[in-house]
Amino acid sequence: MRLIILLSLFLGFASTGFAEELHLVVNGKAIHFGDGDYNEENWGLGVEYTFKPQNDWIKFVSAGYFKDSSYNTSTHAGGGIKRRYRLDNDADGWFVDLGATAFLMTRKDYQDNKPFFGALPFMTVGNGPVALNITYVPSVSPKHEALVYFQAVIRLATFD
C-alpha cells in the first residue's frame, strides 16, 4: 500500500482530488498466441484506486499479484489514465474505457525477479460496479509469446 501511495504522489495522480472508487481486481485468463506450454489460468488479486474523473478522463493507481505464464508468482504496481465512453445515459450503466498503464513488475523468468518497467494499452467494458479489463501484451523476447489478458474488476467502495 505504501508503494501505491508513493507512486501516486510521485506521478501526480493525487493532485486530482479525493479518490472516487476502490476496486478489487481478480486476475484470471490469458490467451497466448504461440505454441508453447503456457499457464493460461493466471489467478491472482489486486486493487485499483481511481481518482475523480476530469472531463471523462480517469487517473488511477493499481497493484497486485498473479500466477504468470510460467506458473510463477508475479507482482506489479503502477498507474495510468483511461478515457470513459458511456454507452447510455445512466451513470451506473454500460461503459467502455480506453487507456494506458505504466508499471513496475517482477517476474522470476525475466530479470530474476528484479523490478522492470512496462507500459501497455488496455480496454475495459463494464456495467455498474462490474467490469472486464482486456490487455494486449506483445512478445518481448523469443521466449515470451504475445497474449491477451483478462481481469475482472469489482467496485468495493465509492468516495465523495
C-alpha positions in Angstrom: 0.0 0.0 0.0 2.9 2.4 0.7 4.2 1.8 -2.8 0.8 2.8 -4.2 0.7 6.0 -2.2 4.3 6.9 -3.0 3.7 6.1 -6.7 0.5 8.2 -6.8 2.3 11.2 -5.2 5.3 10.8 -7.5 3.3 10.6 -10.7 1.0 13.4 -9.6 -2.2 11.4 -9.6 -3.1 12.5 -6.1 -3.4 16.1 -7.3 -6.8 15.4 -8.9 -8.6 15.4 -5.5 -10.1 12.7 -3.3 -10.4 9.2 -4.5 -13.6 8.3 -6.2 -13.6 4.5 -6.2 -11.7 1.5 -4.8 -11.9 -1.7 -6.9 -10.9 -5.4 -6.3 -9.1 -6.8 -9.4 -9.4 -10.5 -10.0 -6.7 -11.7 -12.4 -7.8 -14.6 -14.4 -7.3 -15.7 -18.0 -4.5 -15.3 -20.6 -4.7 -16.4 -24.2 -1.2 -16.9 -25.7 -0.6 -16.5 -29.4 2.1 -19.3 -29.6 2.7 -23.0 -29.4 4.4 -23.0 -26.1 3.2 -24.7 -22.9 2.0 -21.7 -21.0 -0.2 -21.2 -17.9 -3.4 -19.6 -19.2 -5.1 -19.6 -15.7 -3.3 -16.5 -14.3 -5.2 -16.3 -11.0 -4.4 -13.6 -8.5 -5.7 -10.5 -6.8 -5.1 -6.8 -6.9 -6.6 -3.3 -6.1 -7.3 -0.3 -8.3 -7.8 3.1 -6.8 -9.4 5.6 -9.2 -9.5 9.4 -8.8 -12.3 11.8 -9.6 -12.8 11.9 -13.4 -12.0 15.1 -15.2 -13.8 15.5 -18.5 -14.3 11.7 -18.7 -10.5 11.1 -18.1 -9.8 8.9 -15.1 -6.4 8.6 -13.4 -5.7 5.5 -11.3 -3.1 3.6 -9.3 -3.0 -0.2 -9.0 -1.1 -3.1 -7.5 -1.5 -6.9 -7.4 -0.1 -10.3 -8.0 -0.9 -13.3 -10.2 0.5 -16.6 -11.4 2.3 -15.8 -14.7 2.6 -17.7 -17.9 5.4 -19.8 -16.4 3.4 -20.7 -13.2 5.4 -18.3 -11.0 4.0 -15.5 -8.9 4.5 -12.1 -10.4 3.8 -8.7 -8.7 3.1 -5.3 -10.1 2.4 -1.7 -9.1 1.7 1.3 -11.3 -0.8 3.7 -12.5 -2.3 5.2 -15.7 -5.1 7.0 -17.3 -8.2 6.0 -19.1 -11.0 7.7 -21.1 -14.5 6.7 -20.3 -17.1 6.4 -23.0 -20.7 6.0 -21.7 -22.9 3.8 -23.9 -26.1 5.1 -22.2 -27.2 8.0 -20.1 -27.2 6.0 -16.8 -24.3 7.0 -14.6 -24.1 3.3 -13.5 -24.8 1.9 -16.9 -22.7 0.4 -19.7 -19.3 2.0 -20.5 -16.1 1.4 -22.4 -12.7 2.7 -21.1 -9.6 3.0 -23.4 -6.4 3.7 -21.6 -2.8 3.0 -20.9 -1.0 1.8 -17.8 2.7 2.1 -16.7 4.0 -0.2 -14.0 6.9 -1.9 -12.2 6.7 -5.7 -12.3 8.7 -8.6 -11.0 8.9 -12.0 -12.8 11.1 -14.9 -11.9 11.8 -15.8 -15.6 12.6 -12.2 -16.6 15.5 -10.4 -14.9 15.3 -12.9 -12.0 12.6 -11.1 -10.0 14.3 -7.7 -10.3 11.6 -5.0 -10.9 11.3 -3.8 -14.5 9.3 -1.1 -16.2 6.4 -1.8 -18.5 3.6 0.1 -20.3 0.6 -1.3 -22.0 -2.7 -0.2 -23.6 -5.9 -1.7 -22.3 -9.7 -1.6 -22.8 -12.4 -2.0 -20.1 -16.0 -3.0 -20.7 -18.4 -2.7 -17.8 -21.8 -2.1 -16.4 -22.2 -0.5 -13.0 -19.9 -2.0 -10.3 -18.5 -4.8 -12.5 -16.1 -4.6 -15.5 -13.7 -6.7 -17.6 -10.2 -5.4 -18.3 -8.7 -6.6 -21.6 -5.0 -6.1 -22.2 -2.8 -7.0 -25.2 0.8 -7.9 -24.2 3.2 -8.0 -27.2 6.0 -10.5 -27.4 9.0 -9.0 -25.6 11.5 -11.8 -26.5 11.6 -15.1 -28.3 10.7 -17.0 -25.1 7.7 -14.7 -24.3 4.8 -15.0 -26.6 2.2 -12.3 -27.3 -1.0 -12.7 -25.3 -4.4 -11.2 -24.4 -5.0 -10.9 -20.7 -8.4 -10.6 -18.9 -9.2 -9.3 -15.4 -12.5 -8.9 -13.6 -12.9 -5.5 -11.8 -15.4 -5.2 -9.0 -16.2 -1.8 -7.3 -15.8 -2.1 -3.5 -16.4 1.5 -2.3 -17.2 4.9 -3.7 -15.9 8.1 -2.0 -17.2 11.7 -2.4 
